[in-house]
Amino acid sequence: SLISFFRSPQHVEKGMVLDKKSHPKIWAHVESIANRIEARKPDNIVVGLQPTFYATSANVKLFGYEDELEGETLFLSLSLMKLFERDELDAVIGHELGHFKAEDTNYSTKFAPVYSNLGKSIDNLTNTTSAISALAKLPAIFVLSAMYETFASNIASISREREFQADIVGCEASSKEGLVYSLAKVVTYSNLWNETLVENVNRLNNGRITANLSEVFRESSLYNIGNKDVDE
């Protein structure tokens, strides 16, 4: 349990890391936004199919890659980017890079890992094979659980403030309209992702392989939800 408490957090992702030499345009664009909002530039950019965007300071383990990505990583959704206008994408990138600004980086590198590892330590303590062992662990479990509940209530408050501040940075990177539409699209279109996955599984079971799942997602999403619905 002590070992897990002090272990550096790791995030596992299905995606592809973009190096600067092979993908100079996206790197130049992200770094220009970072300069504009005075945020730290990411050490890594990862793209994947999952309909979400995020920034993390945890080590990232990608399927198919031996080495972990260290430093700060920006994850971009290929599926959602196909549905965004440029100003909407800039707002999202600005929002996520906003988490790399001073106070947020302190939270990500110091506070969040302790919270995460505390939960893992409690899980390890509760996994026991005998009643005697379980009784011996009870005092530690009670103390750690009380700490965990205190962390949880504080994190709920901090998370709301962090996201609000990141929204302000997103507006600085683009515009208020760009941020509003990007958030609306993330919430609206991401709900359709599971349907796309189920349809893809059915195609695979029938021997049909989809070469570009993000393009299929874009077409089906636009068919199911028109511009009028997004406006509303």
GIGI-V338944 format. One record per pair of residues at least 12 apart in sequence whose C-alpha atoms are under 10 Angstrom apart, sorted by the first residue. I is the first residue (numbers start at 1). J is the second residue. D is the distance in whole Angstrom. If there is no record, write none. Layout:
I,J,D ; I,J,D
//
This chain:
1,117,9 ; 1,118,9 ; 1,120,8 ; 1,121,5 ; 1,122,7 ; 1,123,8 ; 1,124,6 ; 1,125,6 ; 1,126,10 ; 2,117,9 ; 2,118,9 ; 2,120,10 ; 2,121,7 ; 2,124,9 ; 2,125,10 ; 3,117,9 ; 3,121,8 ; 4,116,10 ; 4,117,6 ; 4,118,8 ; 4,119,10 ; 4,120,7 ; 4,121,6 ; 4,122,10 ; 4,124,8 ; 5,113,9 ; 5,114,7 ; 5,115,9 ; 5,116,8 ; 5,117,5 ; 5,118,6 ; 5,119,9 ; 5,120,7 ; 5,121,6 ; 5,122,9 ; 5,124,10 ; 6,113,9 ; 6,114,8 ; 6,117,7 ; 6,118,9 ; 6,121,10 ; 7,113,9 ; 7,114,9 ; 7,117,7 ; 8,58,8 ; 8,59,8 ; 8,109,10 ; 8,113,7 ; 8,114,9 ; 8,116,10 ; 8,117,8 ; 9,57,9 ; 9,58,6 ; 9,59,7 ; 9,60,9 ; 9,109,9 ; 9,112,9 ; 9,113,6 ; 9,114,9 ; 9,116,7 ; 9,117,7 ; 10,56,10 ; 10,57,9 ; 10,58,6 ; 10,59,5 ; 10,60,6 ; 10,61,7 ; 10,68,9 ; 10,69,10 ; 10,70,10 ; 10,113,9 ; 11,56,8 ; 11,57,9 ; 11,58,6 ; 11,59,6 ; 11,60,5 ; 11,61,6 ; 11,62,9 ; 11,68,9 ; 11,69,10 ; 12,58,10 ; 12,59,9 ; 12,60,6 ; 12,61,5 ; 12,62,6 ; 12,63,8 ; 12,68,9 ; 13,46,9 ; 13,47,10 ; 13,48,8 ; 13,50,9 ; 13,60,7 ; 13,61,6 ; 13,62,5 ; 13,63,7 ; 13,75,9 ; 14,46,9 ; 14,47,9 ; 14,48,6 ; 14,49,8 ; 14,50,8 ; 14,60,10 ; 14,61,9 ; 14,62,6 ; 14,63,6 ; 14,64,9 ; 15,45,10 ; 15,46,6 ; 15,47,5 ; 15,48,4 ; 15,49,7 ; 15,50,9 ; 15,61,10 ; 15,62,6 ; 15,63,7 ; 15,64,9 ; 15,65,10 ; 15,75,9 ; 15,76,9 ; 15,77,9 ; 15,78,10 ; 16,45,9 ; 16,46,5 ; 16,47,5 ; 16,48,6 ; 16,49,10 ; 16,62,7 ; 16,63,9 ; 16,64,9 ; 16,65,9 ; 16,75,10 ; 17,44,7 ; 17,45,6 ; 17,46,4 ; 17,47,7 ; 17,48,9 ; 17,62,8 ; 17,65,9 ; 17,69,9 ; 17,73,10 ; 17,74,10 ; 17,75,9 ; 18,44,7 ; 18,45,6 ; 18,46,6 ; 18,47,7 ; 19,43,10 ; 19,44,8 ; 19,45,8 ; 19,46,9 ; 20,44,9 ; 20,45,9 ; 23,45,10 ; 26,45,9 ; 27,41,10 ; 27,42,9 ; 27,44,9 ; 27,45,8 ; 29,90,9 ; 29,93,10 ; 30,42,8 ; 30,45,9 ; 30,74,9 ; 30,90,8 ; 30,93,7 ; 30,94,9 ; 30,97,9 ; 31,97,10 ; 32,173,10 ; 33,90,7 ; 33,91,9 ; 33,93,8 ; 33,94,6 ; 33,97,8 ; 33,170,10 ; 33,172,9 ; 33,173,6 ; 33,174,9 ; 34,93,9 ; 34,94,7 ; 34,97,7 ; 34,98,8 ; 34,100,9 ; 34,101,10 ; 34,173,8 ; 35,173,10 ; 36,94,9 ; 36,169,10 ; 36,172,8 ; 36,173,7 ; 36,174,10 ; 37,94,7 ; 37,95,10 ; 37,97,8 ; 37,98,8 ; 37,101,9 ; 37,169,7 ; 37,170,9 ; 37,171,10 ; 37,172,7 ; 37,173,6 ; 37,174,10 ; 38,97,9 ; 38,98,9 ; 38,100,10 ; 38,101,8 ; 38,169,10 ; 39,94,9 ; 39,96,10 ; 39,97,6 ; 39,98,6 ; 39,99,8 ; 39,100,6 ; 39,101,5 ; 39,102,8 ; 39,169,9 ; 40,72,9 ; 40,97,7 ; 40,98,8 ; 40,99,9 ; 40,100,6 ; 40,101,6 ; 40,102,9 ; 40,105,9 ; 41,72,8 ; 41,73,9 ; 41,74,9 ; 41,97,7 ; 41,100,8 ; 41,101,10 ; 42,55,9 ; 42,56,9 ; 42,57,9 ; 42,71,8 ; 42,72,5 ; 42,73,6 ; 42,74,6 ; 42,75,10 ; 42,97,8 ; 42,100,8 ; 43,57,10 ; 43,69,9 ; 43,70,8 ; 43,71,6 ; 43,72,5 ; 43,73,6 ; 43,74,8 ; 44,60,10 ; 44,69,7 ; 44,70,8 ; 44,71,8 ; 44,72,6 ; 44,73,5 ; 44,74,6 ; 44,75,9 ; 45,69,10 ; 45,72,9 ; 45,73,6 ; 45,74,5 ; 45,75,6 ; 45,76,7 ; 46,60,10 ; 46,62,9 ; 46,69,10 ; 46,73,7 ; 46,74,6 ; 46,75,5 ; 46,76,6 ; 46,77,9 ; 46,78,10 ; 47,74,8 ; 47,75,6 ; 47,76,5 ; 47,77,6 ; 47,78,6 ; 47,79,10 ; 48,75,7 ; 48,76,7 ; 48,77,5 ; 48,78,6 ; 48,79,8 ; 48,80,10 ; 48,214,9 ; 49,76,9 ; 49,77,6 ; 49,78,5 ; 49,79,6 ; 49,80,8 ; 49,81,10 ; 49,193,9 ; 49,212,10 ; 49,213,8 ; 49,214,7 ; 49,217,10 ; 50,75,10 ; 50,76,9 ; 50,77,6 ; 50,78,8 ; 50,79,7 ; 50,80,8 ; 50,190,9 ; 50,193,8 ; 50,194,10 ; 50,214,9 ; 51,76,9 ; 51,77,6 ; 51,78,8 ; 51,79,6 ; 51,80,6 ; 51,81,9 ; 51,186,7 ; 51,187,9 ; 51,189,8 ; 51,190,5 ; 51,191,9 ; 51,192,9 ; 51,193,7 ; 51,194,10 ; 51,214,10 ; 51,217,10 ; 52,75,8 ; 52,76,7 ; 52,77,6 ; 52,78,9 ; 52,79,9 ; 52,80,8 ; 52,81,10 ; 52,186,7 ; 52,187,9 ; 52,190,8 ; 53,74,8 ; 53,75,6 ; 53,76,5 ; 53,77,6 ; 53,78,10 ; 53,80,9 ; 53,81,10 ; 53,92,8 ; 53,93,8 ; 53,95,10 ; 53,96,7 ; 53,186,9 ; 54,73,8 ; 54,74,6 ; 54,75,5 ; 54,76,7 ; 54,77,9 ; 54,92,9 ; 54,93,9 ; 54,95,9 ; 54,96,6 ; 54,97,9 ; 54,99,9 ; 55,72,7 ; 55,73,6 ; 55,74,5 ; 55,75,6 ; 55,76,9 ; 55,93,9 ; 55,95,9 ; 55,96,6 ; 55,97,7 ; 55,98,9 ; 55,99,7 ; 55,100,8 ; 55,108,10 ; 56,70,10 ; 56,71,8 ; 56,72,6 ; 56,73,5 ; 56,74,7 ; 56,75,8 ; 56,96,9 ; 56,97,10 ; 56,99,8 ; 56,100,8 ; 56,105,9 ; 56,108,7 ; 56,109,9 ; 57,69,10 ; 57,70,8 ; 57,71,6 ; 57,72,4 ; 57,73,6 ; 57,74,9 ; 57,99,10 ; 57,100,8 ; 57,105,8 ; 57,106,10 ; 57,107,10 ; 57,108,6 ; 57,109,6 ; 57,112,10 ; 57,113,10 ; 58,70,7 ; 58,71,7 ; 58,72,7 ; 58,73,8 ; 58,108,8 ; 58,109,8 ; 58,112,10 ; 58,113,8 ; 59,71,7 ; 59,72,8 ; 59,73,8 ; 60,72,9 ; 60,73,8 ; 71,109,10 ; 72,97,10 ; 72,100,8 ; 72,105,9 ; 72,108,10 ; 72,109,10 ; 73,96,10 ; 73,97,10 ; 73,100,10 ; 74,93,8 ; 74,96,7 ; 74,97,8 ; 74,100,10 ; 75,93,9 ; 75,96,9 ; 76,89,10 ; 76,92,9 ; 76,93,8 ; 76,96,10 ; 77,214,9 ; 78,213,10 ; 78,214,6 ; 78,215,9 ; 78,217,10 ; 78,218,10 ; 79,189,9 ; 79,190,9 ; 79,193,9 ; 79,212,10 ; 79,213,8 ; 79,214,4 ; 79,215,7 ; 79,216,9 ; 79,217,7 ; 79,218,7 ; 80,182,9 ; 80,185,8 ; 80,186,7 ; 80,189,8 ; 80,190,8 ; 80,193,10 ; 80,214,8 ; 80,215,10 ; 80,217,9 ; 80,218,8 ; 80,221,10 ; 81,182,10 ; 81,186,10 ; 81,214,9 ; 81,218,9 ; 82,214,8 ; 82,215,7 ; 82,217,9 ; 82,218,6 ; 82,219,10 ; 83,182,9 ; 83,185,8 ; 83,186,9 ; 83,189,9 ; 83,214,10 ; 83,215,10 ; 83,217,9 ; 83,218,6 ; 83,219,9 ; 83,221,9 ; 83,222,8 ; 84,178,9 ; 84,181,9 ; 84,182,7 ; 84,185,8 ; 84,186,9 ; 85,178,8 ; 85,181,9 ; 85,182,9 ; 86,174,9 ; 86,178,8 ; 86,182,10 ; 87,171,10 ; 87,173,9 ; 87,174,6 ; 87,175,7 ; 87,176,10 ; 87,177,8 ; 87,178,5 ; 87,179,8 ; 87,181,9 ; 87,182,9 ; 88,170,9 ; 88,171,10 ; 88,173,10 ; 88,174,7 ; 88,175,8 ; 88,176,9 ; 88,177,8 ; 88,178,4 ; 88,179,6 ; 88,180,8 ; 88,181,6 ; 88,182,5 ; 88,183,9 ; 88,185,9 ; 89,170,10 ; 89,173,10 ; 89,174,9 ; 89,178,8 ; 89,179,8 ; 89,181,10 ; 89,182,7 ; 90,170,7 ; 90,171,9 ; 90,172,10 ; 90,173,6 ; 90,174,6 ; 90,175,9 ; 90,178,8 ; 90,179,8 ; 90,182,9 ; 91,166,10 ; 91,167,8 ; 91,168,10 ; 91,169,8 ; 91,170,4 ; 91,171,6 ; 91,172,8 ; 91,173,6 ; 91,174,5 ; 91,175,7 ; 91,176,8 ; 91,177,9 ; 91,178,6 ; 91,179,5 ; 91,180,9 ; 91,181,9 ; 91,182,7 ; 91,183,9 ; 92,166,9 ; 92,167,9 ; 92,169,9 ; 92,170,6 ; 92,171,9 ; 92,173,9 ; 92,174,9 ; 92,178,8 ; 92,179,7 ; 92,180,10 ; 92,181,10 ; 92,182,7 ; 92,183,8 ; 92,186,10 ; 93,169,10 ; 93,170,7 ; 93,173,8 ; 93,174,9 ; 93,179,10 ; 94,166,8 ; 94,167,8 ; 94,168,9 ; 94,169,6 ; 94,170,4 ; 94,171,8 ; 94,172,8 ; 94,173,5 ; 94,174,8 ; 94,179,9 ; 95,163,8 ; 95,164,9 ; 95,165,8 ; 95,166,5 ; 95,167,5 ; 95,168,8 ; 95,169,6 ; 95,170,4 ; 95,171,8 ; 95,172,9 ; 95,173,8 ; 95,174,10 ; 95,179,8 ; 96,163,9 ; 96,166,7 ; 96,167,9 ; 96,169,9 ; 96,170,8 ; 97,166,8 ; 97,169,8 ; 97,170,8 ; 97,173,10 ; 98,162,9 ; 98,163,9 ; 98,165,8 ; 98,166,5 ; 98,167,8 ; 98,168,9 ; 98,169,6 ; 98,170,7 ; 98,172,10 ; 98,173,9 ; 99,162,8 ; 99,163,8 ; 99,165,9 ; 99,166,6 ; 99,167,10 ; 99,169,9 ; 100,166,9 ; 101,166,9 ; 101,169,10 ; 103,162,9 ; 104,158,10 ; 104,159,10 ; 104,162,7 ; 104,163,10 ; 104,165,9 ; 104,166,9 ; 107,155,10 ; 107,158,9 ; 107,159,10 ; 107,162,9 ; 111,151,9 ; 111,155,9 ; 112,151,9 ; 112,155,8 ; 114,148,10 ; 114,151,9 ; 115,147,9 ; 115,148,7 ; 115,149,10 ; 115,150,10 ; 115,151,7 ; 115,152,8 ; 115,155,9 ; 116,148,9 ; 116,151,10 ; 118,144,7 ; 118,145,9 ; 118,147,8 ; 118,148,7 ; 118,151,9 ; 119,144,9 ; 119,145,8 ; 119,147,10 ; 119,148,7 ; 121,141,9 ; 121,144,8 ; 121,145,10 ; 122,140,9 ; 122,141,6 ; 122,142,9 ; 122,143,10 ; 122,144,7 ; 122,145,7 ; 122,148,9 ; 123,141,9 ; 124,141,10 ; 125,137,7 ; 125,138,9 ; 125,140,8 ; 125,141,7 ; 125,144,10 ; 126,138,9 ; 126,141,8 ; 167,179,7 ; 167,180,9 ; 167,183,10 ; 181,230,8 ; 181,231,8 ; 184,230,7 ; 184,231,9 ; 184,232,10 ; 185,230,7 ; 185,231,10 ; 188,221,9 ; 188,225,9 ; 188,229,9 ; 188,230,8 ; 189,217,9 ; 189,218,9 ; 189,220,10 ; 189,221,7 ; 189,222,9 ; 189,224,9 ; 189,225,8 ; 189,230,9 ; 190,217,10 ; 190,221,9 ; 191,221,10 ; 192,217,8 ; 192,220,9 ; 192,221,7 ; 192,224,9 ; 192,225,10 ; 193,214,10 ; 193,217,7 ; 193,218,10 ; 193,220,10 ; 193,221,9 ; 194,217,10 ; 195,217,9 ; 195,220,10 ; 196,213,8 ; 196,214,9 ; 196,216,8 ; 196,217,6 ; 196,218,10 ; 196,220,8 ; 196,221,9 ; 197,213,9 ; 197,217,9 ; 200,213,8 ; 200,216,9 ; 200,217,10
//
